[in-house]
């Protein structure tokens, strides 16, 4: 154990570093200096180490500890302004386990209430507070130390997406994140290269320095942007989502990738999706912000000394670790994909012990030229299973065995195939036991048919006794089939049968998802259910009919069509229906007639209301909402900031209408 003096010295050193990092980030305008050499992971790991030492040795905690406040003096080149409501920082989470624990703590503090959440992209930019008085932008203020910041109003007013006047004459204070598009950042660095100036390290640092330029003309040339993410004072609604909608009505720039989530599982899915697709955005994000939606629950939950309890940031981490690849385990998925999984020497990564890593497919294995015994680098972001990102061939033994695709399915022995233009090796045998097990597991999962009394062990027992060949056989099970199984008494058997019985009366979306159609997840299944209304209509639809649905592309449409044309799948669906599964029909209220009835409508640009509202409204008016413009398109409903869809519509001479015209057509259907 370290001595008290050694620990105290370490605490002082860590505190000084964090204070310097905070000053550099929040208050310095030297964006091209070494002050900005600290990245998020270094900063976060430093803070975590300090917090751990302070928790272990509370008497050694400094009076000005950065875990209590941000110690930062505003830049004297700008006037200072006190924040009427302090700009607190958010607590950080680094894994989905931590996120689930946070949700459990929230529910406990709310006395068992289940909160609704709002998920937002965590823009990697600079936090600002904007004050509107009598409908006019009065001031823009940096975060500073959280209590006061620098008033940078002339520079804030150069942001083109930010209105200087709004239709609200009450006092309104909003918070936002100023950022720089990657393309603008690249252009700035190109110009600095030409002029022989040091390059900015990343868009965030460039945005921070740009906000603090004394020449607002130069600030304007750099084309900053901003997303507004909350109302600090003057919000008219009692939910965070409601206030975001109000900000949209005022034409303030709100990020449209924001989503309400009714459960922590939906939050995890949102985080996982953006961890995978963040590079598709034109700006940088470094995580997801999760907020409780109800403001009354904000008041109930309150704050810690430095952050709100009702919000947190789920950080995307790129922590790495070194390990040794010992063997490769081969799995077979429900669609027949043969997936290699690396078995590794256990190693600590992101606070957990890791001994397995995904290899994705054998193309990935070949790219790394992997051999058993290789020394590999692992990385874990929002994923549960980490991945191998590098291999050191210089440490490879001469006799090391190269990893190659299997010639046969490890479950049924059928020869493995690799379809043309695909990267996956597959087992083509649809009756392969491994595939059937995975299909049944998917069918009974909570997000599908939700038969929670059936798990992997029970499925294996039933399959080994030939009581279960596919998911439809679940509806043939009897009490005597179950009660003789290992660790299955009469009461447990009754519970299993009760769960199966309840699942017969399912939602149509649930059933479609449970079928396990390639590329059809829970959301797509719900979209199909709402669009077609009945299973019969879906099964008889053409691929072209499905492509008319905005969210469904040609590949997914083809997968769905081929699934229902496959004789084995048609037989399976028939068996479900014969055995009493009755998916409920989706009822979509539709007005009797409107000028849009039977018309194909495409949405483009930023609309005054969320797209989901407009899609529902158009469908109720009898329109078909499509995702792409073609000769068959009747109308394109265009908002602000339109793109290629509008250009294509004009080229094809498709009629373009605005929201007012659309409402006139459908008579304000809600």
HUWO-V166129 format. One record per run of one state. SS is the DSSP state (alpha for helix, beta for strand, coil for the rest). FROM is the first residue (numbers start at 1). TO is the last residue. If there is no record, write none. Layout:
# HUWO-V166129
((SS/FROM/TO) (SS/FROM/TO))
This chain:
# HUWO-V166129
((coil/1/3) (alpha/4/26) (coil/27/33) (alpha/34/36) (coil/37/39) (alpha/40/56) (coil/57/57) (alpha/58/60) (coil/61/79) (beta/80/82) (coil/83/91) (beta/92/93) (coil/94/95) (alpha/96/109) (coil/110/116) (beta/117/123) (coil/124/125) (beta/126/133) (coil/134/135) (beta/136/142) (coil/143/147) (beta/148/151) (coil/152/152) (alpha/153/156) (coil/157/164) (beta/165/165) (coil/166/171) (beta/172/179) (coil/180/181) (alpha/182/194) (coil/195/202) (alpha/203/211) (coil/212/215) (alpha/216/221) (coil/222/224) (beta/225/233) (coil/234/238) (beta/239/239) (alpha/240/249) (coil/250/258) (beta/259/261) (coil/262/263) (alpha/264/280) (coil/281/284) (beta/285/292) (coil/293/293) (beta/294/294) (alpha/295/301) (coil/302/302) (beta/303/303) (coil/304/307) (beta/308/308) (coil/309/310) (beta/311/315) (coil/316/318) (beta/319/332) (coil/333/336) (beta/337/349) (coil/350/351) (beta/352/358) (coil/359/361) (alpha/362/368) (coil/369/370) (beta/371/371) (coil/372/374) (beta/375/380) (coil/381/385) (beta/386/392) (alpha/393/395) (coil/396/401) (beta/402/402) (coil/403/407) (beta/408/408) (coil/409/414) (beta/415/417) (coil/418/425) (beta/426/427) (coil/428/432) (alpha/433/444) (coil/445/455) (alpha/456/464) (coil/465/470) (alpha/471/476) (coil/477/478) (alpha/479/483) (coil/484/489) (alpha/490/503) (coil/504/506) (beta/507/507) (alpha/508/514) (coil/515/521) (alpha/522/532) (coil/533/534) (alpha/535/540) (coil/541/542) (alpha/543/547) (coil/548/553) (alpha/554/565) (coil/566/566) (alpha/567/578) (coil/579/583) (beta/584/584) (coil/585/599) (beta/600/604) (coil/605/605) (beta/606/606) (coil/607/610) (alpha/611/620) (coil/621/623) (beta/624/626) (coil/627/634) (beta/635/638) (coil/639/639) (beta/640/640) (coil/641/643) (alpha/644/651) (coil/652/654) (beta/655/657) (coil/658/658) (alpha/659/666) (coil/667/670))
